[in-house]
Amino acid sequence: AKAPTAQNETYRLWTDRQHCRLIRIMSVTKRVGANLRRAREAQGISQEDLADRAGLHRTYVSGVERGVRNPTVKVLEKIAKALKVKSSVLLE
């Protein structure tokens, strides 16, 4: 059973033989956005600079970071190259 809560999280009922727990699961778009922001800020790069390096619009990068855009694999690769990280870092 899934019940939506805050914008960036859902709760899912997890059961095993003796336990029933409600666990918090971050959506993949929110996770990618959080990882992107963390990597960008660690390098001291603005959204605008990152967008220029990746050949994207600044508002698109902002949307990805906020988890409201669902980037394609090709776009994730462009962003990863612009950040000089593996694309898998954005999906962790």
TORLUM-878980 format. One record per atom (N, C-alpha, C): residue number from 1; atom name; x, y, z negated. Coordinates in Angstrom, 1 decimal. Example, Ala and Ser with C-alpha at 12.3 -4.5 7.8 and 13.67 -1.06 7.14 Angstrom:
// residues 2
{seq: 1, atom: N, u: 13.2, v: -5.7, w: -7.8}
{seq: 1, atom: CA, u: 12.3, v: -4.5, w: -7.8}
{seq: 1, atom: C, u: 13.2, v: -3.3, w: -7.8}
{seq: 2, atom: N, u: 12.8, v: -2.2, w: -7.1}
{seq: 2, atom: CA, u: 13.7, v: -1.1, w: -7.1}
{seq: 2, atom: C, u: 12.9, v: 0.0, w: -7.9}
END
This chain:
// residues 92
{seq: 1, atom: N, u: 0.9, v: -1.2, w: 0.0}
{seq: 1, atom: CA, u: 0.0, v: 0.0, w: 0.0}
{seq: 1, atom: C, u: 0.9, v: 1.2, w: 0.0}
{seq: 2, atom: N, u: 0.6, v: 2.2, w: 0.9}
{seq: 2, atom: CA, u: 1.3, v: 3.4, w: 0.9}
{seq: 2, atom: C, u: 0.4, v: 4.6, w: 0.6}
{seq: 3, atom: N, u: 0.9, v: 5.5, w: -0.3}
{seq: 3, atom: CA, u: 0.1, v: 6.7, w: -0.6}
{seq: 3, atom: C, u: 1.0, v: 7.9, w: -0.4}
{seq: 4, atom: N, u: 0.7, v: 8.8, w: 0.5}
{seq: 4, atom: CA, u: 1.5, v: 9.9, w: 0.7}
{seq: 4, atom: C, u: 1.6, v: 10.8, w: -0.5}
{seq: 5, atom: N, u: 2.8, v: 11.4, w: -0.7}
{seq: 5, atom: CA, u: 2.9, v: 12.4, w: -1.8}
{seq: 5, atom: C, u: 3.5, v: 13.6, w: -1.3}
{seq: 6, atom: N, u: 4.7, v: 14.0, w: -1.8}
{seq: 6, atom: CA, u: 5.3, v: 15.2, w: -1.4}
{seq: 6, atom: C, u: 5.7, v: 15.1, w: 0.1}
{seq: 7, atom: N, u: 6.0, v: 16.2, w: 0.8}
{seq: 7, atom: CA, u: 6.2, v: 16.2, w: 2.2}
{seq: 7, atom: C, u: 7.3, v: 15.2, w: 2.6}
{seq: 8, atom: N, u: 8.3, v: 15.1, w: 1.8}
{seq: 8, atom: CA, u: 9.5, v: 14.3, w: 2.2}
{seq: 8, atom: C, u: 9.5, v: 12.9, w: 1.7}
{seq: 9, atom: N, u: 8.5, v: 12.5, w: 1.0}
{seq: 9, atom: CA, u: 8.5, v: 11.1, w: 0.4}
{seq: 9, atom: C, u: 7.2, v: 10.4, w: 0.5}
{seq: 10, atom: N, u: 7.3, v: 9.1, w: 0.5}
{seq: 10, atom: CA, u: 6.1, v: 8.3, w: 0.4}
{seq: 10, atom: C, u: 6.4, v: 7.3, w: -0.7}
{seq: 11, atom: N, u: 5.3, v: 6.7, w: -1.2}
{seq: 11, atom: CA, u: 5.5, v: 5.7, w: -2.3}
{seq: 11, atom: C, u: 5.0, v: 4.4, w: -1.7}
{seq: 12, atom: N, u: 5.7, v: 3.3, w: -1.9}
{seq: 12, atom: CA, u: 5.3, v: 2.0, w: -1.4}
{seq: 12, atom: C, u: 5.2, v: 1.1, w: -2.6}
{seq: 13, atom: N, u: 4.2, v: 0.3, w: -2.6}
{seq: 13, atom: CA, u: 4.0, v: -0.7, w: -3.7}
{seq: 13, atom: C, u: 5.0, v: -1.9, w: -3.4}
{seq: 14, atom: N, u: 5.8, v: -2.2, w: -4.3}
{seq: 14, atom: CA, u: 6.8, v: -3.3, w: -4.2}
{seq: 14, atom: C, u: 6.4, v: -4.4, w: -5.2}
{seq: 15, atom: N, u: 6.3, v: -5.6, w: -4.8}
{seq: 15, atom: CA, u: 6.0, v: -6.7, w: -5.8}
{seq: 15, atom: C, u: 6.9, v: -7.8, w: -5.6}
{seq: 16, atom: N, u: 7.2, v: -8.5, w: -6.7}
{seq: 16, atom: CA, u: 7.8, v: -9.8, w: -6.6}
{seq: 16, atom: C, u: 7.1, v: -10.7, w: -7.6}
{seq: 17, atom: N, u: 7.6, v: -11.8, w: -8.0}
{seq: 17, atom: CA, u: 6.8, v: -12.8, w: -8.8}
{seq: 17, atom: C, u: 6.3, v: -12.2, w: -10.1}
{seq: 18, atom: N, u: 7.2, v: -11.3, w: -10.8}
{seq: 18, atom: CA, u: 6.8, v: -10.9, w: -12.1}
{seq: 18, atom: C, u: 6.7, v: -9.4, w: -12.2}
{seq: 19, atom: N, u: 7.0, v: -8.6, w: -11.2}
{seq: 19, atom: CA, u: 7.1, v: -7.2, w: -11.3}
{seq: 19, atom: C, u: 6.3, v: -6.5, w: -10.2}
{seq: 20, atom: N, u: 5.7, v: -5.4, w: -10.5}
{seq: 20, atom: CA, u: 5.0, v: -4.6, w: -9.6}
{seq: 20, atom: C, u: 5.5, v: -3.2, w: -9.8}
{seq: 21, atom: N, u: 6.1, v: -2.6, w: -8.8}
{seq: 21, atom: CA, u: 6.7, v: -1.3, w: -9.0}
{seq: 21, atom: C, u: 6.3, v: -0.4, w: -7.8}
{seq: 22, atom: N, u: 6.2, v: 0.9, w: -8.1}
{seq: 22, atom: CA, u: 6.0, v: 1.9, w: -7.1}
{seq: 22, atom: C, u: 7.4, v: 2.5, w: -6.8}
{seq: 23, atom: N, u: 7.9, v: 2.3, w: -5.6}
{seq: 23, atom: CA, u: 9.2, v: 2.8, w: -5.3}
{seq: 23, atom: C, u: 9.1, v: 4.0, w: -4.3}
{seq: 24, atom: N, u: 10.0, v: 4.9, w: -4.4}
{seq: 24, atom: CA, u: 10.0, v: 6.1, w: -3.6}
{seq: 24, atom: C, u: 10.9, v: 5.8, w: -2.4}
{seq: 25, atom: N, u: 10.4, v: 6.1, w: -1.2}
{seq: 25, atom: CA, u: 11.1, v: 5.9, w: 0.1}
{seq: 25, atom: C, u: 11.1, v: 7.2, w: 0.8}
{seq: 26, atom: N, u: 12.3, v: 7.7, w: 1.2}
{seq: 26, atom: CA, u: 12.4, v: 8.9, w: 1.9}
{seq: 26, atom: C, u: 12.2, v: 8.6, w: 3.4}
{seq: 27, atom: N, u: 11.4, v: 9.4, w: 4.1}
{seq: 27, atom: CA, u: 11.2, v: 9.2, w: 5.5}
{seq: 27, atom: C, u: 12.6, v: 9.3, w: 6.3}
{seq: 28, atom: N, u: 12.7, v: 8.6, w: 7.4}
{seq: 28, atom: CA, u: 13.9, v: 8.6, w: 8.2}
{seq: 28, atom: C, u: 14.2, v: 10.0, w: 8.7}
{seq: 29, atom: N, u: 13.2, v: 10.8, w: 9.1}
{seq: 29, atom: CA, u: 13.5, v: 12.1, w: 9.6}
{seq: 29, atom: C, u: 14.0, v: 13.0, w: 8.5}
{seq: 30, atom: N, u: 13.5, v: 12.9, w: 7.3}
{seq: 30, atom: CA, u: 14.0, v: 13.7, w: 6.1}
{seq: 30, atom: C, u: 15.4, v: 13.2, w: 5.7}
{seq: 31, atom: N, u: 15.7, v: 11.9, w: 5.8}
{seq: 31, atom: CA, u: 17.0, v: 11.4, w: 5.5}
{seq: 31, atom: C, u: 18.1, v: 11.9, w: 6.5}
{seq: 32, atom: N, u: 17.7, v: 11.9, w: 7.8}
{seq: 32, atom: CA, u: 18.6, v: 12.4, w: 8.8}
{seq: 32, atom: C, u: 18.9, v: 13.9, w: 8.6}
{seq: 33, atom: N, u: 17.8, v: 14.6, w: 8.3}
{seq: 33, atom: CA, u: 18.0, v: 16.1, w: 8.0}
{seq: 33, atom: C, u: 18.8, v: 16.4, w: 6.8}
{seq: 34, atom: N, u: 18.7, v: 15.6, w: 5.8}
{seq: 34, atom: CA, u: 19.5, v: 15.8, w: 4.6}
{seq: 34, atom: C, u: 20.9, v: 15.5, w: 4.8}
{seq: 35, atom: N, u: 21.2, v: 14.4, w: 5.6}
{seq: 35, atom: CA, u: 22.6, v: 14.1, w: 5.9}
{seq: 35, atom: C, u: 23.2, v: 15.1, w: 6.9}
{seq: 36, atom: N, u: 22.4, v: 15.6, w: 7.8}
{seq: 36, atom: CA, u: 22.9, v: 16.6, w: 8.7}
{seq: 36, atom: C, u: 23.3, v: 17.9, w: 8.0}
{seq: 37, atom: N, u: 22.4, v: 18.3, w: 7.1}
{seq: 37, atom: CA, u: 22.7, v: 19.5, w: 6.3}
{seq: 37, atom: C, u: 24.0, v: 19.4, w: 5.4}
{seq: 38, atom: N, u: 24.1, v: 18.2, w: 4.8}
{seq: 38, atom: CA, u: 25.2, v: 17.9, w: 3.9}
{seq: 38, atom: C, u: 26.5, v: 18.0, w: 4.7}
{seq: 39, atom: N, u: 26.5, v: 17.3, w: 5.9}
{seq: 39, atom: CA, u: 27.7, v: 17.3, w: 6.7}
{seq: 39, atom: C, u: 28.1, v: 18.7, w: 7.2}
{seq: 40, atom: N, u: 27.0, v: 19.4, w: 7.7}
{seq: 40, atom: CA, u: 27.3, v: 20.8, w: 8.2}
{seq: 40, atom: C, u: 27.8, v: 21.7, w: 7.1}
{seq: 41, atom: N, u: 27.2, v: 21.7, w: 6.0}
{seq: 41, atom: CA, u: 27.6, v: 22.6, w: 4.9}
{seq: 41, atom: C, u: 29.0, v: 22.2, w: 4.4}
{seq: 42, atom: N, u: 29.3, v: 20.9, w: 4.4}
{seq: 42, atom: CA, u: 30.6, v: 20.5, w: 3.9}
{seq: 42, atom: C, u: 31.7, v: 21.1, w: 4.8}
{seq: 43, atom: N, u: 31.4, v: 21.3, w: 6.1}
{seq: 43, atom: CA, u: 32.4, v: 21.9, w: 7.0}
{seq: 43, atom: C, u: 32.3, v: 23.4, w: 7.1}
{seq: 44, atom: N, u: 31.4, v: 24.0, w: 6.4}
{seq: 44, atom: CA, u: 31.2, v: 25.4, w: 6.4}
{seq: 44, atom: C, u: 30.7, v: 26.0, w: 7.7}
{seq: 45, atom: N, u: 29.9, v: 25.2, w: 8.4}
{seq: 45, atom: CA, u: 29.4, v: 25.6, w: 9.7}
{seq: 45, atom: C, u: 27.9, v: 26.1, w: 9.6}
{seq: 46, atom: N, u: 27.6, v: 27.2, w: 10.2}
{seq: 46, atom: CA, u: 26.2, v: 27.6, w: 10.2}
{seq: 46, atom: C, u: 25.4, v: 26.8, w: 11.2}
{seq: 47, atom: N, u: 24.1, v: 26.9, w: 11.0}
{seq: 47, atom: CA, u: 23.2, v: 26.2, w: 12.0}
{seq: 47, atom: C, u: 23.4, v: 26.7, w: 13.4}
{seq: 48, atom: N, u: 23.6, v: 28.0, w: 13.5}
{seq: 48, atom: CA, u: 23.8, v: 28.6, w: 14.8}
{seq: 48, atom: C, u: 25.1, v: 28.1, w: 15.5}
{seq: 49, atom: N, u: 26.2, v: 28.0, w: 14.7}
{seq: 49, atom: CA, u: 27.4, v: 27.5, w: 15.2}
{seq: 49, atom: C, u: 27.3, v: 26.0, w: 15.6}
{seq: 50, atom: N, u: 26.6, v: 25.2, w: 14.8}
{seq: 50, atom: CA, u: 26.4, v: 23.8, w: 15.1}
{seq: 50, atom: C, u: 25.6, v: 23.7, w: 16.4}
{seq: 51, atom: N, u: 24.5, v: 24.5, w: 16.5}
{seq: 51, atom: CA, u: 23.7, v: 24.4, w: 17.7}
{seq: 51, atom: C, u: 24.5, v: 24.8, w: 18.9}
{seq: 52, atom: N, u: 25.3, v: 25.8, w: 18.9}
{seq: 52, atom: CA, u: 26.1, v: 26.2, w: 20.0}
{seq: 52, atom: C, u: 27.1, v: 25.0, w: 20.4}
{seq: 53, atom: N, u: 27.7, v: 24.4, w: 19.4}
{seq: 53, atom: CA, u: 28.6, v: 23.3, w: 19.7}
{seq: 53, atom: C, u: 27.9, v: 22.1, w: 20.3}
{seq: 54, atom: N, u: 26.7, v: 21.9, w: 19.9}
{seq: 54, atom: CA, u: 26.0, v: 20.7, w: 20.3}
{seq: 54, atom: C, u: 25.1, v: 21.0, w: 21.6}
{seq: 55, atom: N, u: 25.0, v: 22.2, w: 22.0}
{seq: 55, atom: CA, u: 24.2, v: 22.6, w: 23.2}
{seq: 55, atom: C, u: 22.7, v: 22.5, w: 22.9}
{seq: 56, atom: N, u: 22.4, v: 22.9, w: 21.6}
{seq: 56, atom: CA, u: 21.0, v: 22.9, w: 21.2}
{seq: 56, atom: C, u: 20.6, v: 24.3, w: 20.8}
{seq: 57, atom: N, u: 19.3, v: 24.5, w: 20.6}
{seq: 57, atom: CA, u: 18.8, v: 25.8, w: 20.1}
{seq: 57, atom: C, u: 18.9, v: 25.7, w: 18.5}
{seq: 58, atom: N, u: 19.2, v: 26.9, w: 17.9}
{seq: 58, atom: CA, u: 19.3, v: 27.0, w: 16.5}
{seq: 58, atom: C, u: 18.0, v: 26.5, w: 15.8}
{seq: 59, atom: N, u: 16.9, v: 26.9, w: 16.3}
{seq: 59, atom: CA, u: 15.6, v: 26.5, w: 15.6}
{seq: 59, atom: C, u: 15.4, v: 25.0, w: 15.7}
{seq: 60, atom: N, u: 15.9, v: 24.3, w: 16.7}
{seq: 60, atom: CA, u: 15.8, v: 22.9, w: 16.8}
{seq: 60, atom: C, u: 16.7, v: 22.2, w: 15.7}
{seq: 61, atom: N, u: 17.9, v: 22.7, w: 15.5}
{seq: 61, atom: CA, u: 18.8, v: 22.2, w: 14.5}
{seq: 61, atom: C, u: 18.1, v: 22.4, w: 13.1}
{seq: 62, atom: N, u: 17.5, v: 23.6, w: 12.9}
{seq: 62, atom: CA, u: 16.8, v: 23.8, w: 11.7}
{seq: 62, atom: C, u: 15.6, v: 22.8, w: 11.5}
{seq: 63, atom: N, u: 14.9, v: 22.6, w: 12.5}
{seq: 63, atom: CA, u: 13.8, v: 21.6, w: 12.4}
{seq: 63, atom: C, u: 14.2, v: 20.2, w: 12.1}
{seq: 64, atom: N, u: 15.4, v: 19.8, w: 12.7}
{seq: 64, atom: CA, u: 16.0, v: 18.5, w: 12.3}
{seq: 64, atom: C, u: 16.3, v: 18.5, w: 10.9}
{seq: 65, atom: N, u: 17.0, v: 19.5, w: 10.4}
{seq: 65, atom: CA, u: 17.4, v: 19.5, w: 9.0}
{seq: 65, atom: C, u: 16.2, v: 19.5, w: 8.0}
{seq: 66, atom: N, u: 15.1, v: 20.1, w: 8.4}
{seq: 66, atom: CA, u: 13.9, v: 20.1, w: 7.6}
{seq: 66, atom: C, u: 13.1, v: 18.9, w: 7.7}
{seq: 67, atom: N, u: 13.5, v: 18.0, w: 8.7}
{seq: 67, atom: CA, u: 12.8, v: 16.7, w: 8.8}
{seq: 67, atom: C, u: 11.5, v: 16.9, w: 9.6}
{seq: 68, atom: N, u: 11.3, v: 18.0, w: 10.3}
{seq: 68, atom: CA, u: 10.0, v: 18.2, w: 11.0}
{seq: 68, atom: C, u: 10.2, v: 17.9, w: 12.5}
{seq: 69, atom: N, u: 11.5, v: 17.7, w: 12.9}
{seq: 69, atom: CA, u: 11.8, v: 17.3, w: 14.3}
{seq: 69, atom: C, u: 12.3, v: 15.8, w: 14.2}
{seq: 70, atom: N, u: 11.9, v: 15.1, w: 15.3}
{seq: 70, atom: CA, u: 12.3, v: 13.7, w: 15.4}
{seq: 70, atom: C, u: 13.3, v: 13.6, w: 16.6}
{seq: 71, atom: N, u: 14.6, v: 13.8, w: 16.3}
{seq: 71, atom: CA, u: 15.6, v: 13.8, w: 17.4}
{seq: 71, atom: C, u: 15.8, v: 12.5, w: 18.0}
{seq: 72, atom: N, u: 16.1, v: 12.5, w: 19.3}
{seq: 72, atom: CA, u: 16.4, v: 11.2, w: 20.0}
{seq: 72, atom: C, u: 17.8, v: 10.8, w: 19.7}
{seq: 73, atom: N, u: 18.1, v: 9.6, w: 20.1}
{seq: 73, atom: CA, u: 19.5, v: 9.1, w: 19.8}
{seq: 73, atom: C, u: 20.5, v: 9.9, w: 20.5}
{seq: 74, atom: N, u: 20.2, v: 10.4, w: 21.7}
{seq: 74, atom: CA, u: 21.1, v: 11.3, w: 22.5}
{seq: 74, atom: C, u: 21.4, v: 12.6, w: 21.7}
{seq: 75, atom: N, u: 20.3, v: 13.1, w: 21.2}
{seq: 75, atom: CA, u: 20.5, v: 14.4, w: 20.4}
{seq: 75, atom: C, u: 21.3, v: 14.1, w: 19.1}
{seq: 76, atom: N, u: 21.1, v: 13.0, w: 18.4}
{seq: 76, atom: CA, u: 21.9, v: 12.7, w: 17.3}
{seq: 76, atom: C, u: 23.3, v: 12.5, w: 17.6}
{seq: 77, atom: N, u: 23.6, v: 12.0, w: 18.8}
{seq: 77, atom: CA, u: 25.0, v: 11.8, w: 19.2}
{seq: 77, atom: C, u: 25.6, v: 13.2, w: 19.5}
{seq: 78, atom: N, u: 24.9, v: 14.1, w: 20.1}
{seq: 78, atom: CA, u: 25.4, v: 15.4, w: 20.4}
{seq: 78, atom: C, u: 25.7, v: 16.1, w: 19.1}
{seq: 79, atom: N, u: 24.8, v: 16.0, w: 18.1}
{seq: 79, atom: CA, u: 25.1, v: 16.6, w: 16.8}
{seq: 79, atom: C, u: 26.3, v: 16.0, w: 16.1}
{seq: 80, atom: N, u: 26.3, v: 14.7, w: 16.1}
{seq: 80, atom: CA, u: 27.5, v: 14.0, w: 15.5}
{seq: 80, atom: C, u: 28.8, v: 14.4, w: 16.1}
{seq: 81, atom: N, u: 28.8, v: 14.5, w: 17.4}
{seq: 81, atom: CA, u: 30.1, v: 14.9, w: 18.1}
{seq: 81, atom: C, u: 30.4, v: 16.4, w: 17.7}
{seq: 82, atom: N, u: 29.4, v: 17.2, w: 17.6}
{seq: 82, atom: CA, u: 29.7, v: 18.6, w: 17.2}
{seq: 82, atom: C, u: 30.2, v: 18.7, w: 15.8}
{seq: 83, atom: N, u: 29.8, v: 17.8, w: 15.0}
{seq: 83, atom: CA, u: 30.3, v: 17.7, w: 13.6}
{seq: 83, atom: C, u: 31.5, v: 16.9, w: 13.4}
{seq: 84, atom: N, u: 31.9, v: 16.2, w: 14.5}
{seq: 84, atom: CA, u: 33.1, v: 15.3, w: 14.5}
{seq: 84, atom: C, u: 32.9, v: 14.2, w: 13.4}
{seq: 85, atom: N, u: 31.7, v: 13.6, w: 13.4}
{seq: 85, atom: CA, u: 31.4, v: 12.5, w: 12.5}
{seq: 85, atom: C, u: 30.8, v: 11.4, w: 13.4}
{seq: 86, atom: N, u: 30.8, v: 10.2, w: 12.8}
{seq: 86, atom: CA, u: 30.1, v: 9.1, w: 13.5}
{seq: 86, atom: C, u: 28.6, v: 9.4, w: 13.4}
{seq: 87, atom: N, u: 27.8, v: 9.0, w: 14.4}
{seq: 87, atom: CA, u: 26.4, v: 9.2, w: 14.4}
{seq: 87, atom: C, u: 25.7, v: 8.4, w: 13.2}
{seq: 88, atom: N, u: 26.4, v: 7.3, w: 12.8}
{seq: 88, atom: CA, u: 25.8, v: 6.5, w: 11.8}
{seq: 88, atom: C, u: 25.8, v: 7.3, w: 10.4}
{seq: 89, atom: N, u: 26.7, v: 8.2, w: 10.3}
{seq: 89, atom: CA, u: 26.7, v: 9.1, w: 9.1}
{seq: 89, atom: C, u: 25.4, v: 9.8, w: 8.9}
{seq: 90, atom: N, u: 24.8, v: 10.2, w: 10.0}
{seq: 90, atom: CA, u: 23.5, v: 10.9, w: 10.0}
{seq: 90, atom: C, u: 22.4, v: 10.0, w: 9.6}
{seq: 91, atom: N, u: 22.5, v: 8.7, w: 9.8}
{seq: 91, atom: CA, u: 21.4, v: 7.8, w: 9.5}
{seq: 91, atom: C, u: 21.5, v: 7.1, w: 8.2}
{seq: 92, atom: N, u: 22.6, v: 7.3, w: 7.5}
{seq: 92, atom: CA, u: 22.8, v: 6.6, w: 6.2}
{seq: 92, atom: C, u: 21.7, v: 6.9, w: 5.2}
END
